[in-house]
Amino acid sequence: MRKIITDSAANLFADQINGVPHQSVALSLTSGGQSFADIPAFDRAAFAAFSAGKAIKTACPSAEQYLAAYGQADEVFVFTISAATSGSYNAARLAQMMAQEVRPEQKIAVFDTKVAGPAQRMVAQEASALIQAGASFAEIVTQITAAIEHTRVFFALKALNNLANNGRVNKAAAKLAQALKINVIGWADEAGEVQPLAKARGEKGARKALLQLLAKHHFDGQHLVIDHADNLAGATALQAAVQAQYPACQVEIGTCNALCSFYAEQGGLMIGAKMES
């Protein structure tokens, strides 16, 4: 059996991806000895109550969680959030070594996607298509490694407080954005680090800035995925703007689960896209 594993930052919880068995491994958010697991049954109201007025930290899955997810599958393909922002990749790699000590013949590929959310999901979906096409383990590893280099996650955020408090962006930049009430537009760069790139007032300005960034970084115009943090209207408006500029583009809209909602904050958008080779 071949199996795909994602951590929960991919916002992907289906039992199958294009007919390929899939399992999500949960990251979690912690505060004052309490933990909120990033699982499919995400209750936004419960999460708001959990996080209100608290200092929240995020925690990656344990190696044991990954090891349990690998199970007895013959081939396993694992897609983690950027190693620059989480220990999830290292935990998955440790689980790989543990699994192969017991079953050396088990083939496990662990990918640092260098992204999160919709872009992470896009790479996992690409792997499922290769599996369904009958590609070999080695062929899938080669093609997915190349695909990761051309897959990016962009964001349009109304607040950077949680990113700043967890060391992902500069605190001064977060305070300035809050004071000026501006949207911050950025991406995860080639190393997987979160980088603010532009500022815009209002959602219309944010959409314009995002389209400019997509063009600047050579978006291929074929497929774009938007995950929103309680902002369907904003995601739908961005979908229309993208399709007006790229008429052939397939645009999907999804929702942020707990971890991505925490970092994107209320109203934030995360955008997965492929850049031209």
C-alpha positions in Angstrom: 0.0 0.0 0.0 1.1 3.6 -0.8 0.1 6.3 1.6 0.4 10.1 1.9 0.9 11.8 5.2 0.5 15.6 5.8 0.8 17.5 9.0 -2.3 19.5 9.9 -0.8 22.8 8.6 -1.9 21.6 5.1 -5.6 22.0 6.1 -6.2 18.6 4.5 -8.1 15.9 6.5 -9.7 13.6 3.9 -9.1 9.9 4.3 -8.1 9.8 0.6 -6.5 12.2 -1.9 -7.6 11.2 -5.4 -8.1 7.7 -4.2 -4.8 7.4 -2.4 -4.9 6.7 1.4 -4.1 9.9 3.4 -3.7 10.7 7.1 -3.2 14.0 8.8 -0.9 14.3 11.8 -1.9 17.1 14.2 0.1 20.0 15.3 -1.2 21.8 18.4 -1.4 25.1 20.2 -0.5 25.4 23.8 -1.0 27.9 26.7 -0.7 27.6 30.4 -0.5 23.8 30.4 -3.5 23.4 28.1 -3.4 22.2 24.5 -5.6 22.7 21.5 -5.1 20.0 18.9 -5.3 21.0 15.2 -7.8 18.3 14.2 -10.6 18.1 11.6 -13.4 19.0 14.1 -12.2 22.5 14.3 -14.5 24.6 16.5 -13.8 28.2 15.8 -15.7 29.5 18.8 -13.9 27.0 21.1 -10.6 28.1 19.7 -11.4 31.8 20.2 -12.2 31.0 23.8 -9.0 29.0 24.3 -6.8 31.7 22.8 -8.4 34.9 24.0 -5.9 37.1 25.9 -3.3 34.3 26.2 0.2 33.8 25.1 0.0 30.9 22.6 2.8 28.7 21.4 2.7 26.1 18.7 3.9 22.5 19.0 4.9 20.1 16.3 3.7 16.4 16.2 5.9 13.9 18.0 7.9 11.3 16.2 5.7 8.7 17.8 2.6 10.3 16.1 4.3 10.1 12.7 5.5 6.5 13.4 1.9 5.5 14.1 0.7 7.2 10.9 3.3 5.4 8.8 1.9 2.0 10.0 2.5 -0.9 7.7 2.3 1.0 4.4 4.9 -0.2 1.9 5.6 3.3 0.6 5.0 6.5 2.5 5.2 10.1 1.3 5.2 12.8 4.0 4.6 16.5 3.5 5.4 18.8 6.4 5.1 22.5 6.9 8.3 24.5 6.3 11.1 23.3 8.5 12.1 27.0 8.9 8.9 27.5 11.0 8.3 24.2 12.7 10.0 21.0 14.0 7.4 18.9 12.2 9.9 17.9 9.5 12.5 16.8 12.0 10.0 14.7 13.9 8.9 13.0 10.6 12.5 12.3 9.8 13.1 10.8 13.2 10.1 8.6 12.8 11.4 7.5 9.4 14.6 6.3 11.0 12.7 4.5 13.8 10.4 2.8 11.3 13.2 1.7 9.0 15.1 0.2 12.0 12.2 -2.3 12.3 11.3 -2.6 8.6 14.3 -1.6 6.5 12.3 -2.4 3.3 9.7 0.2 4.1 10.1 3.2 1.7 9.6 6.6 3.3 10.1 10.0 1.7 9.9 13.0 4.0 9.5 16.4 2.2 10.1 19.8 3.7 7.6 21.6 1.5 9.0 25.0 2.6 5.4 26.3 2.6 2.2 25.8 4.5 -1.6 25.6 4.0 -2.9 25.6 0.5 0.6 25.3 -1.1 1.5 22.4 1.1 -1.8 20.7 0.0 -1.0 21.3 -3.6 2.2 19.4 -3.4 0.5 16.4 -1.7 -2.2 16.4 -4.3 0.5 16.4 -7.0 2.0 13.3 -5.4 -1.4 11.6 -5.3 -1.7 12.1 -9.1 1.7 10.6 -9.7 0.8 7.6 -7.5 -2.4 7.1 -9.5 -0.4 7.3 -12.7 1.7 4.4 -11.5 5.0 6.4 -11.1 7.7 4.6 -9.2 8.8 5.6 -5.7 12.1 7.1 -7.1 10.2 9.0 -9.9 7.8 10.5 -7.4 10.6 11.7 -5.1 12.4 13.3 -8.1 9.3 15.0 -9.5 8.0 16.2 -6.1 11.4 17.5 -5.1 11.3 19.6 -8.3 7.7 20.7 -7.8 8.5 22.0 -4.3 11.0 24.4 -5.8 8.3 26.0 -7.9 5.4 26.0 -5.3 4.9 29.1 -3.1 2.6 30.3 -0.5 1.6 34.0 -0.4 -0.5 35.7 2.3 -2.6 38.8 2.8 -2.9 39.4 6.6 -4.7 42.0 8.6 -2.6 41.4 11.7 0.9 40.0 12.3 0.7 39.7 16.1 0.8 35.9 16.4 3.5 35.6 13.8 5.6 38.2 15.7 4.9 36.7 19.1 6.2 33.3 17.9 9.3 34.7 16.3 8.2 34.4 12.6 8.3 38.1 11.8 9.8 41.2 13.3 7.7 42.6 16.2 8.3 46.2 15.1 6.7 45.4 11.7 3.7 43.8 13.4 3.2 46.9 15.6 3.5 49.2 12.6 0.9 47.2 10.7 -1.5 47.3 13.6 -1.0 51.0 14.2 -1.6 51.9 10.5 -4.4 49.4 10.0 -2.9 48.0 6.9 -2.8 44.7 5.2 0.5 43.0 5.0 1.3 41.0 1.8 4.1 38.5 1.7 5.2 34.9 1.1 7.4 32.1 2.4 10.7 32.5 0.5 12.9 29.9 -1.1 14.2 28.8 2.3 10.6 28.7 3.8 11.0 31.8 5.9 8.0 34.2 6.2 8.8 37.4 4.5 6.5 40.5 4.3 6.9 42.1 0.9 4.3 44.8 0.6 1.6 46.8 2.4 -1.8 47.9 1.3 -4.8 49.7 2.6 -8.1 47.8 2.3 -8.9 44.5 0.8 -9.1 45.9 -2.7 -5.6 47.2 -2.3 -4.4 43.9 -0.9 -5.8 42.0 -3.9 -4.0 44.4 -6.3 -0.8 43.9 -4.4 -1.2 40.1 -4.5 -1.8 40.1 -8.2 1.4 42.2 -8.7 3.4 39.8 -6.6 2.1 36.8 -8.5 3.1 38.4 -11.8 6.5 39.5 -10.5 7.3 35.9 -9.4 6.1 34.4 -12.6 2.9 32.7 -11.6 2.1 30.0 -14.2 -1.6 31.1 -14.4 -2.9 27.5 -14.2 -4.0 26.7 -10.6 -4.3 28.7 -7.5 -5.7 27.7 -4.0 -6.9 30.1 -1.4 -7.4 29.2 2.2 -9.2 31.8 4.4 -9.5 32.5 8.1 -13.2 33.3 8.4 -13.1 35.5 5.3 -15.0 33.7 2.5 -16.0 37.1 1.0 -12.4 38.1 0.7 -11.4 34.7 -0.8 -14.2 34.9 -3.3 -13.3 38.4 -4.3 -9.6 37.4 -4.8 -10.8 34.4 -6.9 -12.7 36.7 -9.2 -9.7 39.1 -9.5 -7.3 36.2 -10.3 -9.6 34.8 -13.0 -10.1 38.2 -14.5 -6.4 38.4 -15.0 -5.8 34.7 -15.7 -9.0 33.5 -17.4 -7.8 29.9 -17.7 -6.8 29.6 -14.1 -8.5 27.1 -11.9 -9.1 28.6 -8.5 -10.1 26.6 -5.4 -11.2 28.0 -2.1 -10.6 26.3 1.3 -10.6 27.2 5.0 -7.8 27.5 7.5 -7.9 25.0 10.4 -6.6 25.9 13.9 -2.9 26.4 13.2 -3.3 28.4 10.0 -6.1 30.4 11.5 -3.9 31.2 14.4 -1.1 32.6 12.2 -3.3 34.1 9.5 -5.5 35.7 12.2 -9.1 36.9 11.6 -9.7 37.7 8.0 -6.3 36.5 6.7 -5.8 34.8 3.3 -3.2 32.2 2.4 -2.6 31.5 -1.3 -0.9 28.5 -2.9 0.5 28.9 -6.4 2.9 27.4 -8.9 5.6 29.5 -10.4 6.8 28.9 -14.0 9.8 26.5 -14.2 
